[in-house]
Amino acid sequence: MEAIRKCPVGKGLKMATQVNVKIFGQEFTIKGEDSPEYVESLAEFVDKKMREVASASSVITSHKVTILTAINIADELFRLRKELEENQKNLAERSSEWLTLLDQAVKE
């Protein structure tokens, strides 16, 4: 498996690390800048999601499990992004309201 993020030669201070992980019964070597603990937690997350998808169906190929897991993770990501966007919008609106109230209070 290719690196999650490669450290460009001569750029940055982080050294690329190599972490061996097991996802859905297969061994992978992940190269990247992140800590081994972080990479392992990502692998554990993906492994757990794949096992959840596999347990929901009795006969399913590992390829289908991979695709369905990717769809599930993408769905979760999109929903969280939408929630974050809505929260940021609400925060901006509330901040604007508070600024208006503060301006009014200062003028009085």
N, C-alpha and C positions, 0 to 999 in steps of 0.2 A: 504494500500500500504506500502511496506517495505521502509526502509530508503534509501535515495540516497547514503549517506555515513554515516556509524555509527562510532561514536567516541569510539575506543576500551577502555575498562575499564582500568583505571590506566595509559593510554598513552595519550600524547598530552595535551594541555592546553585548547582546545576548548570544550565547553559544547554542547551537542546535543540539537538542538532546534526542535520544532514541529510547522509546518505551515499548516494551513488548506487552501486548494486551490480548485477551481472548474475548471474542464477540460471537455469540451464537455458535459456540463450538469451534470456531476457527481462530487461529493465531495470526496476529498482525503486528508488524513493527511500525510504529508511528514516529516520524521525525518531526520535530518542531521546536519552537522557542519556549513553549509553556512548560511549567513544572511537571514532573512525572505524575504527581498526585492529581493535577488537573486533568491530564490526558487520561489517567486511569478512571477518574470520575466520569468523563465523557463516555469512555468505553462501557462502563457499568450502566450508564443511563441508556445507551443504545442497546446493549444486551438485554436489559430489563424490558425495554419497549418491544424488541423483537420477540421475546418470550411471551409477552402479553398478546401480541398479534397471533403468534403460532398457537397459543392455547385456545384462542377464540375459534379456531377452525381445526377439524380433525385431519383433513388431508390437504396439505398446502406445501408447495415447494419452497426451498430456502430463498429462491429468487423472488417469488411472490411475497414472502415474508419481508424481504428487504424493501421491496417497492411499497408495500402497504405501510411498513414502519416509517419510511421516508415521507409518505403522504401524511401520516398521523403527526409526525414531528413538525412538518411544514404547516399543518393546520394549527397546531399549538402555537407555533411561532407567529403566524399571521394573526391569530386571535389576541395574543399578548401584545403584538405591535399595535393593533387597533385599540386595545385597552389603554396602552401607554399614550397613544395619540389623543384619545378622548380625555384622559387624565391631564395631559399637558394643556389641552384646550380649556378644560374646566379651571385649571390653575391660572391660566392667563386671564380668563374672564373674571375670576374672583380677585386676582391681583389688581386688575383694572378697576373693579368696583371699590376695593379698599383704597386705592389711590384717589379715586373720586371723593370718597368719604373723608379721607385725610385732608384733601385740598379744601373741601367745604368747611371742615372743622378749623383749619388754620385761618381761613378767611373770616370766620365769625369772631 
